[in-house]
Amino acid sequence: MFFSRSRRRQPTADRGAVASVFGDVSPRRQGALTDSLVSMLPVALVVVGADGTVVSADRRAVGFGVAEPAGDPSLPRPRLLDAELRDLLALVRADGQRRERDVELPDGRLLHATVGQLEPGEGSGSSPLFAILLDDVTGRRLADRRQREFVTNVSHELKTPTGAISLLAETIVDATGGSGAPDMTDGTETADGNIDIGAVRYFAGRILAESRRLADIVGSLIELGHANAAANGTVAGRAPEPVDVVAAADEAIGATAAAAQAKDIAVTLFADGHPTALADPAAVAVVLKNLVENAIRYSPPGSPVRVALSTESDGGNDSRGRVVIRVIDEGIGISPADRQHIFERFFRADRSRARDGADAAGSAGMTGGSGLGLAIVKRYVEHNHGTIKVWSREHHGSTFTVTFPAA
């Protein structure tokens, strides 16, 4: 904990590590050592009181123009100048919870701000102090933004030719009189014996299946770009609002009904009461759809998939509790080695095991996902102040548990 010399105190137990390091040095020397320690931090530091008065601000923070310097006789009450930081401070002051946000300065620089309440000082009458850490992330965010723009632009450019390939392949399949899954064994030849209609139908069907898979990957890349942009604050996401989670789960089950019917999988919804989350409705919809789709993809034919919804206490931190979503399957499961990577972009579980599961499921068109679905889920969940965890046992199934703040 760091303070300006205008608020010097004799070292006491409540000053913790700083006092133990400083030992018996004089208060003036303590001030110099504090300034030196602050200057070595990789981020700028501002300390403010409960009324918003700046108690301490290092040179970098003053240089950013977000705070007036403490200790200037012409500024009896140095202020926090940035409106976004003042708003963030008000939220932390209200509930004591640490918060983070990207703040754009008038000159275009981007600061990642972390605001938290410091431990109270000695004595019950001590006013709380708040620390504001400021990290200049302009370069990093610019590089991230350019990467996202590149991926998004390429993805959009791929949509048109991918759709065209799919349409042409579908036309060929229809022209050969094909329906359902193509089969090399039902080939017939024309009168001159030059064209094997069965082979044409088979390979056109394969082109159609792969073009649809490519379209899914392109769509997932675009969705991941949206999720990353919202999580990083580079676009304005929707403000949290009450979300009917039962209705959202019904929509997700409806959106994946064709895939479930193709494998004779019954997706059942169980709701304890009528859980309502405080989140971005679009994010909740994507989370539910991706998790149900994932459960269907890696489940054998005829096995059940269950979606369970409830509202549970979060241990007393919030009287409203948390909305809990569980998506349960009895599929091929996830190995312990793979479990720690499943939320990474483009990661897919061990391919031989996934193929075995696909063969058992008889679902050649359903396996082989993009490896982006769970990465998208994780980004949206964390952006909406939720949590996600997974239980899994190989050959027995998996349970994905997501929580959101309750409305």
C-alpha positions in Angstrom: 0.0 0.0 0.0 1.4 3.4 -1.0 0.7 6.9 0.2 2.0 10.4 -0.6 4.2 12.0 2.0 1.3 14.4 2.8 -0.3 11.5 4.6 2.7 10.1 6.4 2.2 7.8 9.4 4.5 6.1 11.7 5.0 2.4 10.7 2.2 0.4 12.3 1.1 -3.2 11.9 -1.7 -2.3 9.5 0.8 -1.1 6.9 1.9 -4.6 6.4 4.8 -5.5 4.1 5.9 -1.9 3.5 6.6 -1.3 7.2 8.4 -4.7 7.5 10.7 -3.7 4.6 11.3 -0.1 5.8 12.0 -1.2 9.4 13.1 1.8 11.6 13.8 4.3 8.8 12.5 7.8 9.3 9.2 8.9 7.9 10.9 11.2 5.4 13.0 8.3 4.2 9.9 6.1 4.1 8.4 8.6 1.7 11.4 8.5 -0.6 11.4 4.7 -0.6 7.7 4.6 -1.3 8.2 6.9 -4.3 11.0 4.7 -5.5 8.9 1.6 -5.2 6.0 3.2 -7.0 8.3 4.3 -9.9 9.4 0.7 -10.3 5.9 -0.6 -10.8 5.1 -1.6 -14.4 1.8 0.4 -14.2 0.9 3.9 -13.0 -0.7 4.2 -9.6 -3.3 6.6 -8.2 -4.6 6.4 -4.6 -7.8 8.3 -3.8 -10.0 8.7 -0.7 -13.6 7.9 -0.3 -14.6 11.4 -1.5 -12.5 11.1 -4.7 -9.7 13.3 -3.5 -6.3 12.2 -4.8 -4.1 11.1 -2.0 -1.2 10.0 -4.2 -0.6 10.0 -7.9 2.7 9.0 -9.6 4.2 11.0 -12.4 2.9 8.6 -15.1 -0.7 9.0 -13.9 -0.3 12.8 -13.9 1.2 12.6 -17.3 -1.8 10.6 -18.6 -3.9 13.6 -17.5 -6.2 11.4 -15.4 -5.4 12.9 -12.0 -4.1 16.1 -10.5 -0.9 15.9 -8.5 -1.1 15.5 -4.7 1.0 17.8 -2.6 0.6 20.9 -4.8 -0.2 23.9 -2.5 -2.3 25.4 -5.3 -4.5 22.3 -5.3 -5.9 21.8 -1.8 -8.2 19.0 -3.1 -6.5 17.3 -6.1 -9.1 15.6 -8.2 -9.5 12.6 -10.4 -10.0 14.2 -13.8 -11.2 11.3 -16.0 -15.0 10.8 -15.9 -14.8 7.0 -16.7 -12.4 6.5 -13.8 -14.8 8.4 -11.5 -17.7 6.2 -12.6 -15.6 3.1 -12.0 -14.6 4.3 -8.6 -18.2 5.0 -7.7 -19.1 1.3 -8.5 -16.2 0.0 -6.4 -17.1 2.3 -3.5 -20.7 1.1 -3.6 -20.0 -2.6 -3.2 -16.2 -3.0 -2.6 -15.8 -5.3 -5.6 -12.7 -4.8 -7.8 -13.4 -3.8 -11.3 -11.4 -3.4 -14.6 -12.1 -1.4 -17.7 -10.3 -0.1 -20.7 -10.3 3.8 -20.7 -9.6 5.8 -23.8 -7.8 9.1 -23.3 -8.6 12.2 -25.4 -5.3 11.7 -27.3 -6.3 8.2 -28.4 -4.2 6.2 -25.9 -5.9 3.3 -24.2 -5.4 2.5 -20.5 -6.5 -0.7 -18.8 -7.7 0.5 -15.4 -8.0 -1.7 -12.3 -9.8 -0.1 -9.3 -10.0 -1.8 -5.9 -10.4 -0.9 -2.3 -7.4 -1.1 0.0 -7.3 -2.6 3.4 -8.8 -0.2 5.9 -6.4 1.7 8.1 -6.0 1.3 11.9 -9.0 2.3 13.9 -12.7 2.0 13.1 -13.0 5.6 12.0 -10.4 5.3 9.2 -11.8 6.3 5.8 -11.3 3.7 3.1 -8.7 4.3 0.4 -8.9 3.1 -3.2 -6.1 2.2 -5.6 -6.3 2.8 -9.3 -3.7 0.9 -11.5 -3.3 2.2 -15.0 -1.6 0.1 -17.7 -0.9 1.7 -21.1 -2.2 -1.1 -23.5 -2.4 1.1 -26.6 0.1 -1.0 -28.6 -1.3 -4.3 -27.5 -4.9 -3.4 -28.1 -4.0 -2.0 -31.6 -2.3 -5.3 -32.5 -5.2 -7.3 -31.2 -7.7 -5.1 -33.1 -5.8 -5.4 -36.3 -5.7 -9.2 -35.9 -9.4 -9.4 -35.2 -10.2 -7.1 -38.2 -8.0 -9.3 -40.4 -9.7 -12.5 -39.3 -13.2 -11.0 -39.5 -12.5 -9.6 -43.0 -11.2 -12.9 -44.3 -14.1 -14.7 -42.7 -16.6 -12.4 -44.4 -14.8 -12.8 -47.7 -14.9 -16.6 -47.4 -18.7 -16.6 -46.8 -19.6 -16.0 -50.4 -17.5 -18.6 -52.2 -18.2 -21.2 -49.4 -22.0 -20.6 -50.0 -21.5 -20.9 -53.7 -19.6 -24.2 -53.4 -22.3 -25.6 -51.1 -25.1 -24.5 -53.5 -23.4 -26.0 -56.6 -22.7 -29.3 -54.8 -26.3 -29.5 -53.6 -27.4 -28.9 -57.2 -25.3 -31.8 -58.5 -26.6 -34.1 -55.8 -30.2 -33.2 -56.8 -29.4 -33.5 -60.5 -28.3 -37.1 -60.0 -31.5 -38.0 -58.2 -29.7 -38.3 -54.9 -31.3 -37.9 -51.5 -29.9 -38.6 -48.0 -26.3 -39.7 -47.5 -24.4 -40.4 -50.8 -23.2 -44.0 -51.3 -20.5 -45.2 -53.7 -22.2 -48.7 -54.0 -25.4 -47.5 -55.7 -23.5 -46.2 -58.9 -25.0 -46.5 -62.3 -23.6 -45.6 -65.7 -25.0 -43.7 -68.7 -25.6 -45.5 -72.0 -22.1 -44.7 -73.2 -20.6 -46.0 -70.0 -18.6 -42.9 -69.3 -20.2 -41.5 -66.2 -20.8 -43.3 -62.9 -23.8 -41.5 -61.4 -23.2 -43.1 -58.0 -19.7 -41.7 -57.9 -20.8 -38.3 -58.9 -23.5 -38.3 -56.2 -21.0 -39.6 -53.6 -18.3 -37.0 -54.3 -20.8 -34.2 -54.7 -22.2 -35.2 -51.3 -18.8 -35.1 -49.8 -18.2 -31.6 -51.2 -21.5 -30.5 -49.8 -20.7 -31.8 -46.3 -17.2 -30.2 -46.3 -18.5 -26.9 -47.6 -21.1 -26.8 -44.9 -18.4 -27.6 -42.3 -16.3 -24.8 -43.7 -19.3 -22.5 -43.5 -19.6 -23.4 -39.8 -16.0 -22.6 -39.2 -16.3 -19.2 -41.0 -19.4 -18.4 -38.9 -17.6 -19.4 -35.7 -14.7 -17.2 -36.6 -17.0 -14.3 -37.0 -18.8 -15.1 -33.7 -15.4 -15.4 -31.9 -14.5 -12.0 -33.2 -17.7 -10.5 -31.8 -17.0 -12.3 -28.4 -13.4 -11.1 -28.2 -14.4 -7.5 -29.1 -17.1 -7.4 -26.5 -14.8 -9.0 -23.8 -11.9 -6.6 -24.6 -14.2 -3.5 -24.6 -13.3 -2.6 -28.2 -17.0 -2.5 -29.2 -19.9 -1.4 -27.1 -21.7 -4.6 -25.9 -25.3 -4.7 -24.8 -25.9 -3.6 -21.2 -26.8 -6.5 -18.9 -30.6 -7.1 -18.7 -32.9 -9.7 -17.2 -32.7 -12.8 -19.5 -35.4 -15.6 -19.4 -33.0 -18.5 -19.3 -35.8 -21.1 -19.8 -36.9 -19.4 -23.0 -33.3 -19.1 -24.1 -32.7 -22.8 -23.5 -35.9 -23.7 -25.4 -34.6 -21.7 -28.4 -31.2 -23.4 -28.2 -32.8 -26.8 -28.2 -35.0 -25.8 -31.1 -31.9 -24.5 -33.1 -30.1 -27.9 -32.6 -33.2 -30.1 -33.2 -32.2 -31.3 -36.7 -28.8 -32.5 -35.5 -30.4 -34.2 -32.5 -33.0 -35.9 -34.7 -30.4 -37.2 -37.1 -28.8 -39.1 -34.2 -32.1 -40.0 -32.5 -31.0 -38.0 -29.4 -33.6 -36.6 -27.1 -32.6 -33.2 -25.6 -34.6 -32.7 -22.4 -35.0 -29.4 -20.4 -35.4 -29.4 -16.6 -36.0 -26.1 -14.8 -36.2 -25.5 -11.1 -38.5 -22.5 -11.0 -38.0 -19.8 -13.6 -34.3 -18.7 -13.5 -33.6 -15.2 -14.8 -30.0 -14.1 -15.4 -28.6 -10.6 -15.6 -26.5 -10.7 -18.8 -26.4 -9.9 -22.5 -29.3 -11.9 -24.0 -27.4 -12.6 -27.2 -24.4 -14.0 -25.3 -26.6 -16.3 -23.2 -28.2 -17.6 -26.4 -24.9 -18.4 -28.0 -23.6 -20.1 -24.9 -26.6 -22.4 -24.6 -26.6 -23.2 -28.3 -22.9 -24.0 -28.5 -23.0 -26.2 -25.4 -26.1 -28.2 -26.5 -24.6 -28.6 -30.0 -21.3 -29.8 -28.5 -23.2 -32.4 -26.3 -25.0 -33.7 -29.4 -21.9 -33.9 -31.5 -20.0 -36.1 -29.1 -22.9 -38.3 -28.0 -23.8 -41.8 -29.5 -27.1 -42.3 -31.2 -30.1 -42.7 -28.9 -28.3 -41.3 -25.8 -29.9 -38.5 -23.8 -28.7 -34.9 -23.5 -30.1 -32.9 -20.5 -30.2 -29.2 -19.9 -30.8 -28.3 -16.2 -31.5 -24.8 -15.0 -31.7 -23.5 -11.4 -31.0 -20.5 -9.2 -28.5 -21.1 -6.3 -27.0 -19.0 -3.5 -23.5 -17.8 -4.2 -22.4 -18.0 -0.5 -23.9 -14.8 0.8 -22.0 -12.4 -1.4 -25.1 -11.5 -3.4 -28.6 -12.0 -2.1 -29.8 -12.5 -5.7 -27.6 -15.6 -6.1 -26.5 -17.1 -9.4 -28.3 -18.8 -12.3 -26.8 -22.2 -12.9 -26.9 -23.9 -16.3 -25.8 -27.5 -16.6 -25.6 -29.3 -20.0 -25.2 -33.1 -19.4 -24.4 -35.8 -21.9 -23.5 -39.4 -21.9 -21.0 -39.2 -24.7 -17.4 -40.1 -25.3 -16.1 -37.8 -22.5 -12.9 -35.9 -22.3 -9.5 -37.1 -21.1 -7.8 -35.4 -18.2 -5.0 -34.3 -20.6 -7.4 -32.7 -23.0 -9.7 -31.1 -20.3 -7.2 -28.3 -19.5 -7.2 -27.2 -23.2 -10.8 -27.5 -24.3 -11.5 -23.8 -24.0 -8.5 -22.9 -26.3 -9.2 -21.7 -29.8 -9.0 -24.4 -32.5 -8.3 -27.1 -29.9 -10.1 -30.4 -30.5 -9.9 -33.5 -28.3 -7.6 -36.4 -29.3 -8.5 -37.0 -33.0 -8.3 -40.8 -32.8 -10.7 -40.8 -29.8 -13.0 -38.3 -31.5 -13.1 -40.5 -34.6 -13.9 -43.6 -32.5 -16.7 -41.7 -30.9 -17.9 -40.6 -34.3 -17.9 -44.1 -35.6 -19.8 -45.3 -32.6 -22.2 -42.4 -33.0 -22.6 -43.0 -36.7 -22.4 -39.2 -37.2 -19.8 -38.5 -39.9 -21.6 -35.2 -40.6 -21.8 -34.1 -37.0 -18.3 -34.6 -35.6 -15.2 -32.6 -36.5 -16.3 -29.3 -35.1 -14.4 -26.1 -35.7 -12.7 -26.1 -32.3 -14.1 -22.6 -31.7 -17.4 -23.3 -30.0 -16.1 -23.7 -26.4 -13.7 -20.8 -26.8 -16.6 -18.6 -27.8 -18.6 -19.9 -24.8 -15.8 -19.0 -22.4 -15.3 -15.5 -23.7 -19.1 -14.7 -23.5 -19.4 -16.2 -20.0 -16.5 -14.3 -18.6 -17.6 -11.0 -20.2 -20.9 -11.4 -18.5 -19.3 -12.0 -15.0 -20.1 -15.7 -15.1 -18.1 -18.9 -14.6 -17.7 -22.1 -16.5 -16.3 -25.5 -15.5 -16.5 -29.0 -16.8 -16.7 -32.5 -15.3 -16.0 -35.4 -17.6 -15.1 -39.1 -17.5 -14.0 -40.9 -20.6 -16.7 -43.1 -22.2 -19.2 -41.9 -19.6 -20.0 -38.3 -20.6 -19.5 -34.7 -19.6 -21.2 -32.0 -17.7 -20.6 -28.3 -18.5 -21.7 -26.0 -15.7 -22.2 -22.3 -16.4 -23.2 -19.6 -13.9 -24.5 -16.0 -14.5 -25.5 -13.4 -12.0 -29.2 -13.7 -11.2 -31.5 -10.8 -12.0 
